[in-house]
Amino acid sequence: MFPMTMQQLRDRMIQYLTITIPLGTFIVSVLALCYFVWWSGDHSTGALIYSLIPFIMGILISIPGWFWKREAQKHDNKQK
């Protein structure tokens, strides 16, 4: 297997920040919602809010990746 260049590593990290983290935290939030609503029988608003916290945190963590992607595209266009 060939070693990755810095540009490929950067693109992989951007993909991880902007796609994988929000998707993973969304899955965790759905599982938490299922736990609170179905398995423990808690239908309160607090349970809904508590189950959405991982997804909200995932979105907040991914925000720098969106800016990083835009700056990376500008940098790549300057090199051409």
N, C-alpha and C positions, 0 to 999 in steps of 0.2 A: 504494500500500500504506500502511495506517495505521501510525503508530508504536505500539510496544507500551507498555502501562502498566507501572509498576514491579511490579505483582502478576503480570502475564503474564510478565515477564522473570524474576521469582523462580521461578514455576512451571516455566518452560522450563529454568532452571538446575538445579532439583531433579530434573526428568526426566532431564537430561543426567547428573547425578551418580549417580542411582539405577538407571537403565536402560541408557543408552548406554555408559558406561565399563565396567561389568561385562560387557555383551554383547560389546563390542569386544575386551576382554582375554580373554574366553573363546574367541573366534575365533582370536586370536593363539596361545593355549595349544594349541588343537587343531592348528593348523598346525605349531607347534613339535613337538608329539608325533608328528605324521605325519613330519616331517623326521627326527627321531631314530630312530623305529622302522622306518619303511619305507625311506627314502632312504639313511640312513647305516648301518642295520642294528644300531644300538645298542639293546639290550633291557635295559639296566641300570636299577636303581632310581634312580641319579643322573640319568639322562636323563629319567625320569618326573618327578622332583622339579623338575629344571631347567625342564622344559616347563610346569609348573604355576605357576611363579613369576609370570608376567604376570597370570594370573587371580587369584591371591591378592592381588597388589598392587592390582588393580582393585577387589576387594571392600574392601580396607582404605581405598582412596581414597573409596569410596562411603559409608562409614559416617557421615561428617558430613551427607551428604544425607538420610539417614533421620531424624536428629535435627532437621535444618532443616525437613523436611516436617512433622513433628509440631508444631514451634513455629509454623510458618506457618498450620497449621490452627487452632491455638489463637488466634492473632492474628486470623484471619478470623472466627472465632466471636465474639470480643469486639466486633468492629465491627458485627455484626448487631444 
